[in-house]
Amino acid sequence: QVQLVESGGGLVQPGGSLRLSCVASGSSLRVAGMGWYRQVPGKQRELVASINSGDINYADAVKGRFTISRDNAKNTVDLQMNSLKPEDTAVYYCNAVGRTTWDTYLRNYWGQGTQVTVSS
C-alpha cells in the first residue's frame, strides 16, 4: 500500500545536471526520514544522501555537487545533482523510513529504482 514513485532519471552529459524526485504515499503514512541510494553491478547499494529531522548526510563522492531537499508535509524528497561525472552512473533508489498510523515500528520502503547514466 505504501508506494514510492520516482522521476527524473535519464541520460546526461558529464558536467551536466539532473534532478531526481520521489514521493512516498500511503494511507496515514508518516515518514521519519528519506534519502537516495545508488547501486552499480557487483557492488552494494550505497547511501548518496539522506535527510532526517534536520540531519543531512552525503556520501563523500557527492559532497559539494549534490543537494538533497525534502518537503515533510508532502513526503517528497529531491536530489539535485550538479557537475555530474561518469562515476555517478548507477541505479538510484529512493528510500523512506516511516510507518502508518497502525504500525508500532518503523519500516523501510524503497522505490523501484531509476537509471542515471552520465556519458558523452
N, C-alpha and C positions, 0 to 999 in steps of 0.2 A: 504494500500500500504506500510505503514511502518511496518516493522516486527522486532521483537527482538527474536533472536534464541539463546537458552541457551544450555549448555552442561556441563558435569562434575558431575552431581548429582549421588547419589548412596548410597550404604551401606558401612559404615566404622566402625572400632572398636574404642572404647574410646582411646584417646591419639593419634589417627591416624590423617592423613591429607587428605585434599580433595581440589581440585582447580576447581572453577566454572568459566565458561567463557560465555560471552554474546556479540553478535554483533548486532548492530542496523543498519538496512538498509532501504533504500527508495530513491526514486527519489529526488535528491537535498536536502536530509536531512542534516540539521546542528544541531548537538547535543550540548546543553549547559552544561548539567550535566548528570551523570549516577550514578547508585547506585544499591545496593542489599537490598531487604527487605525479611522478613520471616514471616510466619504465621502458627500458630497451631490451631487446632479446638477449637472453643469457645473464641478465642482471636482476637484482631485486628491485621491487618498487621503492622509490626513494622520495623523501619529502622535498618539495620545491619551496613551498611557503605555507604557513598556517597562521590563523588568527583566532584568538580566543580570549575574551574578556580583556581586551587591550594588549594582550601578549602576542607579539608578532615574531615569527621565526622565518628565516630564509636560509636556504642552502648556500654555502659559501660560493658556489659556482654561479649563482644568480644575483648575489648582492650588488646593489647599485644599478642593476639592469631591469629587474622585475619588481613590480609593486602589487601587493595583494590588498584588496579592499573588500569590505563587507557591509551589507545592509541587514542589520539584525531584524528589522521589522518584516522584511520580505524574504528572509532566509536565502539570500543570494550572496555569492562570492565571485569576485572578478580577479583576474590575473592579467595585469598589463605587462607585456613582455616587449622590451626595447633592446636594441642592439643585439639582435638575435644572432647566434652562432650555429654552425653546423652541429656542434656538440649538443645543442639544445634539442635536436631531433629525437623524438620519443613519443610514446603514447601518454597523454596527460589524463589523469583521473581526478575528478572532483571527489572530495571527501567531506562528510558531515558526521559529527558526533552529536547525538541527541536522543530524545525519547518522545514518545507520545504521552498524553495525559495519563493513560492507563498503565504505562510502563513504570517500573520501580528502579530501573537501572538504565544507564546509557548504552546505546547501541552504535555501531559503526556502519555507516552507509557509504556506498560507492556509486559513482556514475559509471556509464558504460565504457568510458574512455574515448578520447578524441585524438586523432593523429596530428602531430605538429611536425612538419618537415621544413628544415632550413637548408636550402640548396639554391645555387645559381643556375 
